[in-house]
Amino acid sequence: MTTTINTPHHFDTLSFGAPLPQGWDMARRLRHQGFCLASAEELTAHAIIAVESCQAAVRLWDDLPADQYLKDGGHYRSRRHGSFIQTLSPLTNQPALTEVPYRPHWQPTAYNALHGGMLRHFEALTPALCQLACWNPLLTGLGQLFAQIKPTQQWFIEAHQFRIDTQGGVGRPTP
């Protein structure tokens, strides 16, 4: 039996190779849909960096510790975690990004029924990742994008570096 999900023609679909709404920039898609799929080229153009500058990050996914907090007993996810404050100044139009001291990750069970409701102490993001030339522009570019939807002077950012292994069957994405 095949199940078909009908979505409005202007929605991004959650499959690889799906066409993006023609003529809609990221902010418009995000505002209209509540989410936005973006190609690497579109995301890096928004952050004003070259796609190639992100290639140095690829090797850093080979050194992610196992997620020790999977209540379903799985061994399919590896990750690191870090927290940042982004300050957006209307005077200079230059966002400032500051890494804050490490803190554990927490989500309420209402948001994450399986893994929420507990402090999770993941290994910190490495300096090798946070010092890449693409890192600050990517985070601050996204913060500026989100500020177009919800104007603010400051964002608290939790950054997660994930790897989900699907070799043993179905992958289980994060919420």
C-alpha positions in Angstrom: 0.0 0.0 0.0 1.4 3.4 -1.0 0.7 6.4 1.2 0.6 9.8 -0.5 0.9 13.0 1.5 -0.5 16.0 -0.2 1.2 19.2 0.7 0.6 22.6 -0.7 2.6 23.2 -3.9 4.6 26.0 -2.2 5.9 23.8 0.6 9.4 22.3 0.6 9.2 18.5 0.6 11.4 16.5 2.8 13.1 14.4 0.2 16.5 14.8 -1.5 16.4 16.6 -4.8 13.1 18.3 -4.0 12.7 21.6 -5.9 12.7 24.7 -3.8 9.8 27.2 -4.3 10.9 29.3 -7.2 11.7 33.0 -6.4 11.3 32.5 -2.6 14.3 33.5 -0.5 15.0 31.6 2.7 13.3 34.2 4.9 10.1 34.0 2.9 10.0 30.2 3.0 10.8 30.2 6.8 8.1 32.9 7.5 5.5 31.1 5.4 6.2 27.5 6.2 7.9 27.6 9.6 10.9 25.7 8.2 13.2 26.0 5.2 15.3 23.5 3.2 18.3 25.2 1.7 21.0 24.0 -0.6 24.6 24.3 0.5 25.0 27.0 -2.2 22.0 29.0 -0.9 23.1 28.7 2.8 26.7 29.7 2.1 25.6 32.6 -0.2 23.3 33.9 2.7 26.3 33.6 5.1 28.6 35.3 2.5 31.1 32.4 2.5 32.3 30.0 -0.1 30.9 26.5 -0.1 34.5 25.3 -0.3 35.3 26.9 3.1 33.0 24.4 4.7 35.0 21.4 3.4 37.5 21.6 6.2 34.7 20.6 8.6 34.0 17.3 7.0 36.9 15.5 8.7 35.7 16.7 12.1 32.7 14.3 11.8 35.1 11.4 12.1 35.8 12.2 15.7 32.4 12.4 17.4 31.9 10.5 20.7 29.0 8.1 21.1 25.8 9.6 22.5 25.5 7.9 25.9 22.0 9.1 26.6 19.9 7.0 24.1 17.1 5.6 26.3 16.2 3.1 23.6 19.5 1.4 24.1 20.7 2.4 20.6 24.3 3.0 19.5 23.4 4.9 16.3 24.2 8.5 17.2 27.4 10.4 17.9 27.6 14.1 18.8 29.2 17.1 20.3 27.5 20.2 21.8 28.3 23.8 22.5 26.5 27.0 23.4 26.8 30.6 22.0 25.3 34.0 22.5 24.8 36.0 19.3 24.3 39.8 19.8 22.8 41.7 16.9 23.5 45.4 16.9 21.2 47.6 14.8 23.8 50.3 14.9 26.7 48.4 13.3 24.7 45.6 11.6 27.6 43.4 12.7 26.6 40.4 14.7 28.9 39.3 17.6 29.2 35.6 18.5 30.5 34.5 21.8 31.0 31.0 23.0 29.7 30.6 26.5 31.0 28.2 29.2 30.0 24.6 28.6 26.6 23.6 29.9 24.7 20.4 29.6 21.9 20.1 27.1 18.3 19.9 28.4 14.9 19.5 26.7 11.5 19.1 28.3 9.7 15.8 27.7 6.9 17.8 26.0 9.5 18.5 23.2 11.4 15.3 23.3 9.4 12.5 24.9 12.1 9.9 24.6 15.3 11.7 25.6 14.0 14.8 27.3 13.6 15.6 31.0 17.3 15.0 31.9 20.6 16.9 31.7 22.8 15.4 29.0 26.5 16.1 29.3 27.8 15.7 25.7 31.5 16.3 24.8 32.1 19.9 23.9 32.5 21.1 20.3 36.2 21.2 19.4 38.2 24.3 18.9 39.0 22.9 15.5 35.4 23.3 14.5 34.7 26.6 16.2 37.8 28.2 14.7 37.0 27.3 11.1 36.6 30.3 8.9 33.1 29.2 8.0 31.8 28.7 11.6 31.0 32.2 12.8 29.6 33.4 9.5 27.3 30.3 9.3 25.9 30.8 12.9 25.6 34.6 12.6 24.1 34.4 9.2 21.4 32.1 10.5 20.9 34.3 13.5 20.4 37.3 11.1 17.9 35.2 9.1 15.9 34.3 12.1 15.9 37.9 13.3 14.1 38.8 10.1 11.3 36.5 11.3 11.4 37.3 15.0 13.3 40.6 15.6 15.6 40.3 18.6 18.9 41.8 19.9 20.2 38.5 21.1 20.0 34.8 20.4 21.0 31.9 22.7 22.3 29.2 20.3 22.9 25.6 21.1 25.0 24.0 18.4 25.0 20.2 17.9 27.4 18.4 15.7 25.7 15.0 14.9 26.3 11.8 13.1 23.5 9.3 12.8 24.6 5.8 11.7 22.0 4.0 9.6 24.1 0.8 9.0 22.1 -1.2 11.4 18.7 -0.3 9.9 16.5 2.8 10.0 18.1 6.0 11.1 16.6 7.8 14.0 16.9 11.5 13.5 16.9 14.0 16.3 13.7 16.0 17.1 
